Amino acid sequence: MDVRKELYIGGEWVPPATSETIDVVSPATEEVIGSTPAGSPGDIDRAVGAARRAFDETDWQWRPVEERCEIVSRLSGALQAKAQEIADVISSENGSPKQWSLFGQVFSATTIFDAYATKWGPSFNWLETRDGMMGTPVRVRRAPVGVVAAIVPWNVPLFIVALKLAPALVAGCTVVVKPAPETPLDSYLLAEAIAEAGVPAGVVNIVPAGRETGDYLIRHPGIDKVSFTGSTAVGQHIGEVCGGQLKRFTLELGGKSAAIVLEDVDLTEANVTELLSGGLSNNGQICAAQSRILAPRSRYDEIVDALGSAVGAMSVGDPLDDSTQVGPLVAERQRTRVEGYLEAGRAEGARVVVGGGRPKHLDRGWFVEPTVFADVDNSMRIAREEIFGPVLSVIPYGDEAEAVRIANDSDYGLSGSVWTSDPVHGEEVAYRMRTGVVAINSQSIVDLYSPFGGFKKSGIGRECGPEGLAPYTEYQSVVLPG
């Protein structure tokens, strides 16, 4: 049992304001594996106060960017030293398979910290001089936005913290992190790394809490910007609150991404494996999962058979077992949700190729078999709504124009891919897709050096790359005398 009794606020481990706790339940065993304090509004007040003081009353925002980058680099190193421990904790919390967790949960995060520390922070255009309208020089400065609320989901908690924390720290902001109640334990390892890296007191504060306390955080008058990753419904609410308060915000929300398999694709085993990883990695619990597979009618049966064979051979089981490819869903409610979509798919006429239920060899844990649906129409719920589980829908199309139309016929636009023997033509198809990231012949649902975010209801703003640093700054123009 990993029992934590304090919160990391103001650079110290402090007792919580209440006796309420969060029990962390293993999705593989359904047993309690740890607990943390449940942050309350009083804890949020203390955390925001500490962040506010660190921003307003210390030299943090005025330090040379090189110094802040060095601290971020040290934080990356401290996390790397704990990499396997963090990966195993996250796998225990949310069911992420061990063979994916080390890179997907930890090294993806440290890559982000390293990129901002060594690449984007030093090269960012923090200050430039322009010729003003009256011929006088003007300094155009990027000032830090202030105190940031970073609200993080349970599916890839450390990675998504890094997407927010790295650019915020490099910009000179201070941060209050609210981990999801399903995955609070790994945030304690992050806090330990923050202390080891020498991040000044109050610059980063971490308060695990539930949804109501999260709502209190986003409304807090001491917060200047909210960065949220999660569901579209919650994102819409946050956008309304921040808009009413004229508070800056970044929203990375849901997806229903499409992989367009063109008629000329070379359907090798490697390609099929790569294609599946775009939809089933992390048990399908990824916002950018490419869960709609668009296949040409001329090769439809071949593609369905290949996908069905590969998915049927996947190992389902203990997320901490090196051989496991698909682990459990994060919570019982999530399994119930996914099972509802399995029933909806059948009811609307889709055909189950493989999967479609609970694994018969597992008598506990919130497992769902990885599932492939065929004969799917894009109007079906399984093709339109974000399932957030290991479920793929294979949708037939006639010609390329229809494939693009189906791919774009979605409320979302977060990720996508094109599979073809002609990468030049694949790029032409990619440009016609209304989505934030498109990969050619790979499952790269996000490139860590390039802007990541979505069109339409998939969010507002971008993370990664210099485009992910800009939202943590404000423009300031200083008009100098002639």
Beta strands, then each sheet from edge to edge (+ up, - down):
strand 1: 2-3
strand 2: 7-9
strand 3: 12-14
strand 4: 21-25
strand 5: 32-37
strand 6: 127-131
strand 7: 137-144
strand 8: 147-151
strand 9: 174-178
strand 10: 204-206
strand 11: 225-229
strand 12: 248-252
strand 13: 258-261
strand 14: 292-296
strand 15: 351-354
strand 16: 371-374
strand 17: 391-397
strand 18: 412-413
strand 19: 416-419
strand 20: 439-440
strand 21: 455-456
strand 22: 459-460
strand 23: 473-479
sheet 1: 1+ 5+ 4-
sheet 2: 2+ 3-
sheet 3: 6+ 7- 23+
sheet 4: 10+ 9+ 8+ 11+ 12+ 22-
sheet 5: 15+ 16- 17- 14- 13- 19- 20-
sheet 6: 18+ 21-
end
